[in-house]
């Protein structure tokens, strides 16, 4: 079976940056996604369309087809008093915050100054070229329930 919309795909992958540093990997058969449901970044999903179990590909995904380009407007200084315990704030700490449109966003502390904390609301991989080595392990048709819910379910059905 070839990968197409409403296929459940199992992958092994290694993700590297342009310097060859491993960012993420999964080689235990635990990475499954529903193709066509925006469960993975568009550049990788597009490259996998039409592939079958056993195929291996290497693909470079630009920021525009990945997690987006860095948006400088998502970096801002916030007064320290906005945090309950400013003593515990350190570079790399992540918080859930509310975006201007009311949605949830994860922000990362990038700098701690005397009176302010610099936070970045961009995805951690925004602005980075993503280099994937992928092996397609399995492809199957999604169940009606998976299609309706927009994601893969576990071996015993609905588990959320």
C-alpha positions as CSV (number, residue, x, y, z in Angstrom):
1,X,0.0,0.0,0.0
2,X,1.2,3.5,-0.9
3,X,1.1,6.4,1.5
4,X,-1.9,8.6,0.7
5,X,-4.5,10.6,2.6
6,X,-6.1,8.6,5.5
7,X,-3.1,6.2,5.7
8,X,-1.6,5.3,9.1
9,X,2.1,5.4,8.6
10,X,4.8,3.9,10.9
11,X,8.2,5.5,10.5
12,X,11.8,5.2,11.8
13,X,13.5,8.6,11.4
14,X,16.5,10.6,12.3
15,X,16.3,14.4,12.3
16,X,19.5,16.4,12.0
17,X,20.3,20.1,11.5
18,X,22.6,21.4,8.8
19,X,25.7,20.7,10.9
20,X,24.7,17.0,11.3
21,X,23.7,17.3,14.9
22,X,20.9,14.8,15.8
23,X,17.8,16.8,16.9
24,X,15.4,13.9,17.3
25,X,15.0,10.3,16.3
26,X,12.7,7.3,16.6
27,X,13.7,3.8,15.6
28,X,11.5,1.7,17.8
29,X,8.4,1.6,15.7
30,X,6.5,4.0,18.0
31,X,6.1,6.9,15.6
32,X,2.8,6.6,13.8
33,X,0.8,9.4,12.2
34,X,-2.3,9.9,10.1
35,X,-1.3,11.1,6.6
36,X,-3.2,14.1,5.3
37,X,-4.4,15.2,8.8
38,X,-1.6,17.7,9.4
39,X,0.0,15.5,12.1
40,X,3.5,16.1,10.8
41,X,5.2,19.1,9.1
42,X,4.1,19.7,5.5
43,X,7.5,19.2,3.9
44,X,8.0,15.8,5.3
45,X,4.4,14.7,4.7
46,X,4.7,15.8,1.0
47,X,7.9,13.9,0.6
48,X,6.3,10.7,2.0
49,X,3.2,10.8,-0.3
50,X,3.3,7.8,-2.6
51,X,6.0,5.8,-0.7
52,X,5.5,2.3,0.6
53,X,6.6,0.1,3.5
54,X,10.4,-0.6,3.2
55,X,11.3,2.5,1.3
56,X,13.9,4.9,2.7
57,X,14.3,8.6,1.9
58,X,16.4,11.5,2.8
59,X,14.7,14.9,2.6
60,X,15.6,18.4,3.6
61,X,12.8,20.6,4.7
62,X,13.0,24.4,4.7
63,X,11.7,26.4,7.6
64,X,8.7,27.5,5.4
65,X,7.7,23.8,5.0
66,X,8.7,22.9,8.6
67,X,8.0,25.0,11.7
68,X,8.1,28.4,10.0
69,X,10.6,31.2,9.9
70,X,11.6,32.9,13.1
71,X,9.2,35.8,13.8
72,X,10.9,38.6,15.7
73,X,7.5,39.8,17.0
74,X,7.2,36.6,19.0
75,X,10.3,37.6,21.0
76,X,9.5,40.0,23.8
77,X,10.6,41.3,27.1
78,X,8.3,40.6,30.1
79,X,8.6,42.2,33.5
80,X,9.9,39.8,36.1
81,X,7.0,40.5,38.4
82,X,4.7,38.8,36.0
83,X,6.2,35.5,37.2
84,X,5.3,33.9,40.5
85,X,8.8,33.0,41.4
86,X,11.3,34.9,39.3
87,X,14.2,33.3,41.2
88,X,13.5,30.0,39.5
89,X,13.5,31.5,36.0
90,X,16.4,30.3,33.8
91,X,17.3,30.3,30.2
92,X,15.6,27.3,28.5
93,X,12.6,27.2,30.9
94,X,9.3,26.8,29.0
95,X,5.9,28.2,30.0
96,X,2.4,27.9,28.6
97,X,1.1,31.3,27.7
98,X,-1.9,32.8,25.9
99,X,-1.3,34.2,22.4
100,X,-2.9,37.4,21.3
101,X,-5.6,35.5,19.5
102,X,-6.5,33.6,22.7
103,X,-4.8,30.3,21.8
104,X,-2.2,28.5,23.9
105,X,1.4,28.9,23.0
106,X,4.6,27.6,24.6
107,X,7.2,30.2,25.2
108,X,10.9,29.7,26.0
109,X,13.0,31.9,28.2
110,X,16.0,33.0,26.1
111,X,17.5,35.6,28.5
112,X,17.1,36.8,32.1
113,X,17.9,40.4,32.7
114,X,17.8,42.4,35.9
115,X,14.2,43.5,35.6
116,X,12.9,41.6,32.6
117,X,12.7,38.1,31.1
118,X,13.1,37.7,27.4
119,X,10.7,35.0,26.1
120,X,10.4,33.5,22.6
121,X,7.1,32.2,21.4
122,X,8.6,30.7,18.2
123,X,8.7,26.9,17.9
124,X,12.1,25.7,19.0
125,X,12.8,24.4,15.4
126,X,11.5,27.6,13.7
127,X,14.0,29.0,11.2
128,X,16.0,25.7,11.0
129,X,16.5,23.5,8.0
130,X,15.4,20.0,9.0
131,X,17.2,17.0,7.5
132,X,15.3,13.7,7.8
133,X,16.5,10.2,7.1
134,X,13.3,8.1,7.1
135,X,12.4,4.5,6.7
136,X,8.7,3.6,6.1
137,X,8.0,0.6,8.3
138,X,4.3,0.1,7.7
139,X,1.4,1.7,5.9
140,X,-2.3,0.7,6.6
141,X,-5.7,2.2,5.9
142,X,-6.9,4.3,8.9
143,X,-10.1,3.3,10.7
144,X,-13.2,5.4,10.4
145,X,-12.7,6.5,14.0
146,X,-9.1,7.6,13.3
147,X,-10.2,9.6,10.3
148,X,-13.0,11.2,12.3
149,X,-10.7,12.1,15.1
150,X,-7.8,13.2,12.9
151,X,-5.1,11.1,14.5
152,X,-3.9,7.5,15.0
153,X,-5.4,5.4,17.8
154,X,-3.6,2.7,19.8
155,X,-3.9,-1.0,19.1
156,X,-7.0,-1.2,21.3
157,X,-8.9,1.8,19.8
158,X,-9.7,5.2,21.3
159,X,-7.3,5.9,24.2
160,X,-7.7,9.6,24.9
